[in-house]
């Protein structure tokens, strides 16, 4: 067979299978999205995120291209001597593609920006509806296949219409309009309850006020999370709540004063657990169709499912009586119709097993509902096992040239995964660490201490707000001042911008950590040292990978210049087991100063590390030093969290969410936010992003 004959055969094969392969690819992408789309809510992996991104970006393009290809093979153009009946299969497949454009229930938007494109999807719905209608009109005749296609056409309109409705409701303008009405409803629930009524309130009394008293214990945290979620939506819309409202959330998260030690120890874990469910609710509202079921949504879902199932049954009956189509076309049609019904059933099951359904079920407060809840609901502990990314500047090996970076990536001594991430430009995530219960407890205790310094009672029109602003502005200086280290506070925090202070303490923490390892056993270091290093690496990851979540500044330039210089000198304190102890000497500092850029923080970091290492005396132990450093990092974490806009926090939910977001929510629910107004203030209105 010559090359011309082979090329002609390949072209004929492609012409025959083009529309078939496209529509099967569209079904495959829909299946992939419905399985993986919702999992990114609880997973931070790069592989899963990349897979969802590729599937989401490809799905609409493949479906739209397939609809365009139908025009070349639709109608009676395929009638021939072997099959005198006009081939209406392509026109039959066109409405199925319209169903695919409606997308799966587990993902409607990949990013927040997709919600703003709801009008574009509405226009696309009009165009694709007209296209599919045109194909059906041209194929109209005695073939019952066309009538079956009408059922699928109705399902496609319902499914795509639901997707556009969800995008519209999650768009920024509509979301704000909805919450403008919701905030008044929410405030009226607490208008008759002054904030002082919540002081000393027992858990039982609080549940009666919130109408949770008859909720079974296993479902109580779902209802508390939903209550906090209602507040979160108001904050997300840049609106404010009165002091009375957030005192209720404060009492939900904080244990009673007479709580025993064991329950108090678990308070931090429980608070983070409730926040996780709350973030899950917000993710569903912003990026999926898996939200609370209303009458309109129920009607659309029922129409879509019943139409798809009826089309499958009708097609089976038609094929049994008469079949004028090829076996391949019949098999593909069965796959498309059956696959569509399976995806609909899967979506319903996902909804019935979601937190929304369990919330609704436990709200019935009936014995049978409670029994069903306990039987089918599983509080999977893996859902609460969260990770935070780690990025160590000394391990990043930042160089001036791209090729140098690639060469060092190829010969790096770290794991193959790290090398791969560097090659694809993901070197800012070197590894992941579990957010341990000890770290949660450290953050929680610090937030409670911060809250205790902000007056609970507000009898005057505007008391305590200046104090609140000062508390929110703390970024490490308060810890140092409280321990009497005013000079360190001035040079390492007050006189520097936040990005410079972050890099300064990151390098100093690394130096102190490795210097302490050289002086003794690494296993004997206090637990706060490892937590300090984890937070340090996490905050640097935020600076390098998500700078939009930090206050504005020149962090990128500082990061690059400091990293370039650090690459040449970090061996001085990391050369183990052959230590080089001159990293703090005057000669070493002068050597750094010769080639130091004015944005680099290396020299100042070495000086700070030297000061910290010399703090250890008889009264100020190593444990005290690392406890102080860990609290400084927590204070910097809370400062960054409160200065990040809610839209940035919302966008981070697509990758499993950030620790920064969880801390920001905890602060807002504890009242550590300027969106929590005193009771004398108006209950609604605009508020600046915290």
C-alpha positions in Angstrom: 0.0 0.0 0.0 1.5 3.3 -1.1 1.6 6.5 1.0 -1.3 8.1 -1.0 -3.6 5.1 -0.4 -2.6 5.0 3.3 -3.3 8.8 3.6 -6.7 8.4 1.9 -7.6 5.6 4.2 -6.6 7.5 7.3 -8.7 10.5 6.1 -11.7 8.3 5.5 -11.3 6.8 8.9 -11.1 10.2 10.5 -14.1 11.5 8.7 -16.1 8.4 9.9 -14.9 8.7 13.5 -14.5 12.4 14.0 -17.9 13.1 15.5 -17.9 9.8 17.4 -14.5 10.4 19.0 -15.4 14.0 19.9 -18.7 13.1 21.6 -17.1 10.2 23.5 -14.3 12.5 24.6 -16.9 15.0 25.8 -18.6 12.2 27.9 -15.2 11.1 29.3 -14.4 14.7 30.3 -17.7 15.0 32.0 -17.1 11.8 33.9 -13.7 12.9 34.9 -15.0 16.3 36.2 -17.8 14.8 38.2 -15.4 12.4 39.9 -12.5 14.8 40.6 -14.2 18.2 40.6 -15.3 18.2 44.2 -12.2 16.5 45.6 -10.0 19.5 45.3 -12.1 21.0 48.2 -10.3 18.6 50.5 -7.0 18.0 48.6 -4.1 20.2 48.0 -2.2 18.1 45.5 -0.8 19.6 42.4 -1.6 16.6 40.3 -5.3 16.7 41.1 -5.5 20.4 40.6 -3.8 20.1 37.2 -6.0 17.3 36.1 -9.2 19.2 37.0 -7.8 22.3 35.2 -7.1 20.4 32.0 -10.5 18.7 32.1 -12.4 21.9 32.9 -10.7 23.9 30.2 -11.1 21.2 27.6 -14.7 20.2 28.3 -16.5 23.2 26.8 -14.1 23.5 23.8 -14.5 19.8 22.9 -18.3 19.9 23.2 -18.6 23.1 21.2 -16.3 21.8 18.5 -18.3 18.6 18.4 -21.5 20.6 17.9 -19.9 22.3 15.0 -18.8 19.0 13.5 -22.4 17.7 13.6 -23.4 20.3 10.9 -21.2 18.4 8.3 -22.8 15.0 8.9 -26.4 15.8 10.0 -29.7 15.3 8.3 -30.0 13.1 5.2 -26.6 13.7 3.8 -25.6 10.2 4.9 -28.4 8.3 3.1 -27.0 5.7 0.7 -28.0 2.4 -1.1 -27.0 0.2 1.9 -28.9 2.4 4.3 -31.7 4.3 2.5 -33.0 5.8 5.7 -31.4 9.2 6.4 -28.9 9.1 9.1 -30.4 11.2 12.0 -27.9 9.9 14.6 -25.7 13.1 14.5 -28.8 15.3 15.0 -29.7 12.9 17.8 -26.3 13.4 19.5 -26.5 17.2 19.3 -28.9 17.6 22.3 -26.6 15.2 24.3 -23.8 17.7 23.7 -26.1 20.4 25.1 -26.4 18.4 28.2 -22.6 18.2 28.5 -22.4 21.9 28.3 -24.5 22.0 31.4 -21.5 20.5 33.2 -21.4 18.2 36.2 -22.8 19.0 39.7 -19.4 18.9 41.4 -17.9 21.8 39.5 -19.4 24.8 37.8 -16.5 27.2 38.0 -12.8 26.5 38.2 -12.0 29.9 39.6 -13.9 32.9 41.0 -13.6 34.7 37.7 -15.6 32.0 35.9 -18.7 33.1 38.0 -18.5 36.5 36.4 -18.9 35.0 33.0 -22.5 33.8 33.5 -23.8 36.2 30.9 -21.4 34.7 28.3 -22.7 31.3 29.1 -26.3 32.6 28.8 -25.4 33.8 25.3 -23.7 30.5 24.5 -26.9 28.7 25.7 -28.9 30.7 23.2 -26.5 30.0 20.3 -26.1 26.3 21.1 -29.9 25.9 21.6 -30.6 27.5 18.2 -27.9 25.2 16.7 -29.3 22.0 18.1 -32.9 23.1 17.2 -31.8 23.7 13.6 -30.3 20.1 13.4 -33.5 18.6 14.8 -35.6 20.7 12.4 -33.6 19.5 9.4 -33.9 15.9 10.5 -37.6 16.1 11.2 -39.6 13.2 9.7 -41.0 9.9 10.5 -38.0 8.6 12.4 -38.9 8.3 16.1 -35.3 9.0 17.0 -36.0 12.7 16.4 -38.8 12.7 19.1 -36.5 11.0 21.5 -34.0 13.7 20.9 -36.6 16.3 22.1 -36.5 14.7 25.5 -32.7 15.1 25.6 -33.0 18.6 24.3 -35.3 19.5 27.3 -32.7 17.8 29.7 -29.9 19.9 28.1 -31.9 23.2 28.6 -32.6 22.3 32.2 -29.0 21.3 33.0 -27.4 24.2 31.2 -29.9 26.6 32.7 -29.1 25.4 36.2 -25.4 25.9 35.6 -26.0 29.5 34.5 -28.3 30.1 37.5 -25.5 28.9 39.8 -22.9 31.0 38.1 -25.2 34.1 38.4 -25.9 33.5 42.1 -22.2 33.2 42.8 -21.1 36.3 40.8 -19.9 39.2 43.0 -22.7 41.7 42.3 -25.5 39.2 42.8 -23.8 37.6 45.8 -23.6 41.1 47.4 -27.2 41.8 46.6 -28.4 38.6 48.2 -26.3 39.2 51.3 -27.5 42.8 51.6 -31.0 41.2 52.3 -29.6 38.4 54.3 -27.7 40.6 56.8 -30.9 42.3 57.9 -32.6 38.9 58.4 -29.6 37.6 60.3 -29.4 40.7 62.5 -33.1 40.6 63.5 -32.5 37.2 65.0 -30.2 38.8 67.6 -31.7 42.3 67.9 -33.5 41.4 71.1 -30.4 39.8 72.6 -27.7 42.2 73.9 -24.1 40.9 73.7 -23.8 40.7 77.5 -26.4 37.8 77.5 -23.8 35.5 76.0 -21.3 36.0 78.9 -21.1 32.9 81.1 -23.8 31.2 79.0 -23.7 27.4 79.1 -23.6 25.2 76.0 -27.1 24.1 76.7 -28.4 27.7 77.0 -26.6 28.7 73.8 -28.1 25.8 71.9 -31.6 26.9 73.0 -30.9 30.5 71.8 -29.7 29.2 68.4 -32.5 26.5 68.4 -29.9 23.7 68.3 -31.2 22.1 71.6 -33.0 19.1 69.9 -30.2 18.4 67.4 -28.4 15.1 68.0 -24.8 15.4 69.3 -23.3 13.8 66.1 -24.8 16.6 63.9 -24.4 19.5 66.2 -21.2 20.7 64.6 -22.8 20.8 61.2 -25.4 23.2 62.4 -22.9 25.3 64.2 -20.8 25.4 61.0 -23.8 26.4 59.0 -24.6 29.2 61.4 -21.0 30.5 61.1 -21.3 30.0 57.3 -24.2 32.5 57.2 -21.8 35.0 58.9 -19.0 34.1 56.5 -21.2 35.0 53.5 -21.9 38.4 55.0 -18.2 39.0 55.6 -17.4 37.7 52.1 -19.8 40.3 50.6 -17.8 43.1 52.4 -20.6 43.8 54.9 -20.5 44.1 58.6 -22.2 42.5 61.6 -23.0 43.9 65.0 -21.3 42.9 68.2 -24.3 40.9 69.4 -24.1 38.6 66.3 -20.4 37.8 66.6 -20.7 37.1 70.3 -22.9 34.1 69.4 -20.1 32.8 67.1 -17.6 33.6 69.9 -19.5 31.4 72.3 -19.9 28.6 69.7 -16.1 28.3 69.3 -14.9 29.0 72.8 -15.5 26.4 75.6 -17.2 27.5 78.9 -15.0 28.9 81.5 -15.5 25.9 83.8 -14.5 23.4 81.1 -12.0 20.7 82.3 -8.5 20.5 81.0 -9.0 17.7 78.6 -12.0 19.4 76.8 -10.1 22.7 76.8 -7.2 20.9 75.0 -9.6 19.7 72.3 -11.2 23.1 71.9 -8.7 24.1 69.2 -9.2 20.9 67.2 -13.0 21.3 67.4 -12.8 25.0 66.4 -10.7 24.1 63.3 -13.1 21.2 62.5 -16.1 23.5 62.5 -14.2 26.0 60.3 -13.4 23.2 57.8 -17.1 22.4 57.4 -17.9 26.1 57.0 -15.3 26.5 54.3 -16.8 23.4 52.6 -20.2 25.1 52.5 -18.6 28.2 51.0 -16.7 26.2 48.4 -20.0 24.5 47.3 -21.7 27.9 46.9 -18.9 29.4 44.9 -17.8 26.5 42.7 -20.5 23.7 42.5 -24.2 23.0 42.3 -24.1 21.0 45.5 -25.8 23.5 47.7 -29.0 23.7 49.7 -31.9 22.5 47.6 -34.6 25.1 46.8 -37.8 24.6 44.8 -36.4 26.0 41.5 -33.3 23.9 41.7 -35.4 20.8 42.5 -37.6 21.4 39.5 -34.6 21.8 37.2 -32.9 18.7 38.6 -36.0 16.6 38.2 -36.6 17.7 34.6 -33.0 16.9 33.7 -33.1 13.4 35.3 -36.5 12.3 34.1 -35.9 13.5 30.6 -32.6 11.6 30.4 -34.0 8.4 31.8 -37.1 8.6 29.6 -34.9 9.1 26.5 -32.8 6.0 27.4 -35.9 3.9 27.8 -37.5 5.2 24.6 -34.3 4.5 22.6 -34.1 1.0 23.9 -37.7 0.3 22.9 -37.2 1.8 19.5 -34.0 -0.3 18.8 -35.9 -3.5 19.9 -38.6 -2.8 17.3 -36.6 -1.5 14.4 -33.0 -0.7 13.9 -31.9 1.1 10.7 -28.6 2.3 12.1 -25.2 0.6 12.3 -24.2 -1.4 15.3 -21.4 1.1 16.1 -23.8 4.1 16.2 -26.3 2.2 18.4 -23.5 1.2 20.8 -22.3 4.8 21.0 -25.8 6.1 21.5 -26.3 3.6 24.4 -23.0 4.7 26.0 -24.0 8.4 25.7 -27.6 7.9 27.0 -26.6 5.4 29.7 -23.6 7.5 30.7 -25.8 10.6 31.0 -28.2 8.8 33.3 -25.4 7.4 35.4 -23.9 10.9 35.8 -27.3 12.2 36.9 -27.6 9.4 39.5 -24.1 10.0 40.7 -24.9 13.7 41.1 -28.0 13.0 43.1 -26.1 10.5 45.3 -23.4 13.1 45.9 -26.0 15.6 46.9 -27.8 13.2 49.2 -24.5 12.3 51.0 -23.3 15.9 51.2 -23.2 18.0 54.3 -26.1 20.0 53.0 -28.4 16.9 52.9 -27.2 15.8 56.3 -27.9 19.2 57.7 -31.4 19.1 56.3 -32.0 15.6 57.6 -30.9 16.3 61.1 -32.9 19.5 61.1 -36.1 17.4 61.0 -35.4 16.4 64.6 -37.4 13.1 64.1 -36.3 9.7 65.5 -36.3 8.1 62.1 -34.3 11.0 60.6 -31.7 10.7 63.4 -31.4 7.0 62.8 -30.9 7.5 59.1 -28.3 10.2 59.8 -26.3 7.9 62.1 -26.5 5.1 59.7 -25.3 6.8 56.5 -23.2 9.8 57.7 -19.6 9.2 58.3 -17.4 11.8 60.0 -14.3 10.9 58.0 -11.3 12.0 60.0 -9.3 12.3 56.8 -11.3 15.4 56.0 -9.8 17.2 59.0 -6.2 16.2 58.1 -5.0 19.3 56.4 -1.6 20.2 55.0 0.3 23.4 54.6 2.9 23.9 51.9 6.6 24.4 52.8 9.1 26.6 51.1 12.6 27.0 52.5 14.6 29.9 50.9 17.9 28.2 51.6 16.8 25.1 49.7 15.3 27.1 46.8 18.8 27.8 45.3 17.7 31.0 43.6 20.2 32.0 40.9 20.5 34.9 38.4 20.1 32.7 35.3 17.3 30.3 34.3 19.7 27.7 32.9 21.7 27.7 36.2 18.4 26.9 38.0 17.6 24.1 35.6 21.1 22.6 36.0 20.9 22.7 39.8 17.4 21.1 39.6 18.9 18.2 37.6 21.6 17.5 40.1 19.8 18.4 43.3 20.1 16.0 46.2 16.5 16.3 47.2 13.7 13.9 46.1 12.7 13.3 42.5 9.4 15.0 43.2 11.1 18.2 44.2 13.3 18.2 41.1 10.3 17.7 38.9 8.5 20.6 40.6 11.4 22.8 40.0 11.6 21.9 36.3 7.9 22.7 35.8 8.1 25.9 37.7 6.5 24.7 40.9 9.6 24.9 43.0 7.9 27.2 45.5 6.3 24.1 47.0 9.1 21.9 48.2 7.0 19.6 50.5 3.8 19.4 52.5 3.4 19.2 56.3 0.4 18.2 58.3 -1.2 21.0 60.3 -0.8 19.2 63.6 -3.0 19.4 66.6 -0.2 21.1 68.6 0.1 23.8 66.0 -3.7 24.3 66.0 -3.5 24.6 69.8 -0.7 27.1 69.6 -2.7 29.3 67.1 -5.9 28.9 69.1 -4.4 29.9 72.4 -2.8 33.0 70.8 -6.1 34.1 69.3 -7.9 33.7 72.6 -5.1 35.8 74.3 -5.4 38.4 71.6 -9.2 38.4 72.0 -8.9 38.8 75.8 -7.0 42.1 75.2 -9.9 43.4 73.3 -12.8 44.5 75.5 -15.8 42.2 75.2 -18.3 44.8 76.5 -18.8 48.0 74.5 -21.1 50.4 76.4 -20.0 53.5 74.5 -20.7 54.4 70.9 -17.3 53.5 69.6 -15.1 52.1 72.3 -12.2 49.7 71.8 -12.1 50.2 68.0 -8.8 52.0 68.2 -7.5 49.2 70.4 -8.8 46.6 67.9 -7.0 48.3 65.1 -3.8 48.3 67.1 -4.3 44.6 68.0 -4.8 43.7 64.3 -1.7 45.7 63.4 0.6 43.5 65.6 3.0 41.5 63.5 5.6 40.3 66.0 6.3 43.4 67.9 3.8 42.7 70.6 5.4 39.4 71.5 8.8 41.0 71.7 7.6 44.0 73.7 5.8 41.8 76.2 9.0 39.9 76.9 11.1 43.1 77.2 13.0 42.9 73.9 12.3 46.4 72.7 15.4 46.8 70.7 14.8 43.6 68.7 11.3 44.7 68.2 12.3 48.0 66.8 15.1 46.8 64.4 13.5 43.5 63.3 9.8 44.5 63.0 8.8 48.1 63.5 11.4 49.7 61.2 10.8 47.1 58.4 8.0 46.5 56.0 6.1 43.2 56.5 7.8 41.4 53.6 11.3 42.4 54.8 10.4 41.4 58.4 9.1 38.0 57.1 12.3 37.2 55.2 14.4 38.4 58.1 12.7 36.1 60.6 12.6 33.2 58.1 16.4 33.2 57.7 17.0 33.9 61.4 14.7 31.0 62.4 16.6 28.7 60.0 20.0 29.7 61.4 18.9 29.2 65.0 17.4 25.9 64.2 20.5 24.4 62.5 22.8 26.0 65.1 20.9 24.4 67.9 21.1 21.0 66.1 24.9 21.3 66.0 25.0 22.1 69.7 23.0 19.1 70.7 20.6 16.3 69.7 18.0 17.3 67.2 15.4 15.1 69.0 15.9 17.1 72.1 14.8 20.4 70.6 11.6 21.7 72.0 8.4 21.1 69.9 8.0 24.8 69.4 11.2 24.9 67.3 9.7 22.6 64.7 6.4 24.5 64.7 8.3 27.7 64.3 10.2 26.3 61.3 7.0 25.0 59.7 5.2 28.3 60.1 8.3 30.1 58.8 8.4 27.9 55.6 4.7 28.3 55.2 4.7 32.0 55.3 7.6 32.1 52.8 5.5 29.9 50.5 2.7 32.5 50.8 5.2 35.2 49.9 6.6 33.4 46.9 3.5 31.5 45.6 0.5 33.6 46.7 1.8 37.2 47.2 -1.7 38.6 46.6 -2.7 37.1 50.0 -0.2 39.4 51.7 -0.1 43.2 52.1 1.2 45.1 49.2 5.0 45.6 49.1 8.2 44.8 47.4 8.2 41.2 48.6 9.1 39.8 45.2 12.2 41.9 44.8 13.3 41.2 48.4 12.7 37.5 47.9 14.8 37.3 44.8 17.8 39.4 46.0 17.9 37.7 49.4 17.6 34.2 47.8 20.4 34.9 45.3 22.8 35.9 48.1 21.6 33.2 50.5 22.4 30.5 47.9 26.0 31.4 48.2 26.3 31.5 52.0 23.7 29.2 53.6 26.3 26.4 53.8 28.0 28.3 56.6 25.4 27.3 59.1 24.1 24.1 57.4 27.5 22.3 57.0 26.7 19.3 59.2 28.6 17.3 60.5 31.4 19.7 59.7 30.2 22.9 61.3 31.4 26.3 60.3 30.8 28.6 63.2 31.9 31.9 61.7 28.5 32.8 60.3 28.0 35.4 63.0 31.6 36.8 62.9 32.4 40.3 61.7 34.5 39.0 58.8 31.5 37.0 57.5 29.1 40.0 57.8 31.6 42.2 56.0 31.9 39.6 53.3 28.1 39.6 52.9 28.0 43.4 52.9 30.4 43.6 49.9 28.0 42.0 47.5 24.7 42.7 49.3 21.9 44.3 47.4 20.0 47.0 49.3 16.9 44.7 49.2 18.6 41.7 50.6 17.9 40.8 54.2 20.7 38.3 54.8 23.1 40.5 56.8 20.3 41.7 59.1 19.1 38.1 59.5 22.5 36.9 60.6 22.7 39.7 63.2 19.2 38.9 64.4 20.1 35.2 64.7 23.2 36.1 66.7 21.1 38.1 69.1 18.6 35.4 69.5 21.2 32.8 70.2 22.8 34.9 72.8 19.5 35.4 74.7 19.9 32.0 76.3 20.9 32.5 79.9 20.1 30.9 83.1 16.6 32.4 83.3 15.9 32.5 79.5 16.2 28.9 78.3 16.1 27.4 74.9 12.5 26.5 75.4 11.7 30.1 76.1 13.5 31.3 73.0 11.6 28.9 70.7 8.4 29.6 72.4 8.9 33.3 71.7 9.9 32.7 68.1 6.8 30.5 67.5 4.5 33.2 68.9 6.1 35.7 66.7 5.3 33.6 63.7 1.8 33.1 64.8 1.4 36.9 65.2 2.8 37.4 61.7 0.3 34.8 60.5 -2.6 36.5 62.1 -1.5 39.9 60.7 -1.3 38.5 57.2 -4.6 36.7 57.6 -6.5 39.9 58.7 -5.0 42.0 55.9 -5.9 39.6 53.1 -9.1 40.3 51.1 -12.0 37.8 51.2 -11.8 37.3 47.5 -8.3 36.0 47.8 -9.3 33.7 50.6 -12.2 32.4 48.4 -9.9 31.8 45.5 -7.6 29.7 47.7 -10.5 27.3 48.4 -9.9 25.7 44.9 -6.7 24.2 46.2 -7.9 22.8 49.5 -7.8 26.2 51.2 -5.0 27.8 53.1 -4.1 27.9 56.8 -4.2 31.6 56.4 -7.9 31.5 55.5 -8.8 29.3 58.5 -7.0 31.7 60.8 -8.8 34.7 59.2 -12.2 33.0 59.8 -11.4 32.2 63.4 -10.4 35.8 64.0 -13.6 37.1 62.4 -15.8 34.7 64.4 -14.0 35.7 67.6 -14.6 39.4 66.9 -11.1 40.2 65.8 -12.2 41.9 62.6 -13.2 45.4 61.7 -16.3 44.0 60.1 -17.5 43.1 63.6 -19.1 46.4 64.6 -20.1 47.5 68.1 -23.8 47.2 68.9 -24.2 51.0 68.7 -23.1 50.9 65.1 -25.4 50.2 62.2 -25.9 46.5 61.6 -25.4 46.6 57.9 -23.5 48.5 55.3 -20.1 48.5 53.7 -17.0 47.5 55.5 -13.4 47.4 54.5 -11.9 44.1 53.8 -10.0 43.0 56.9 
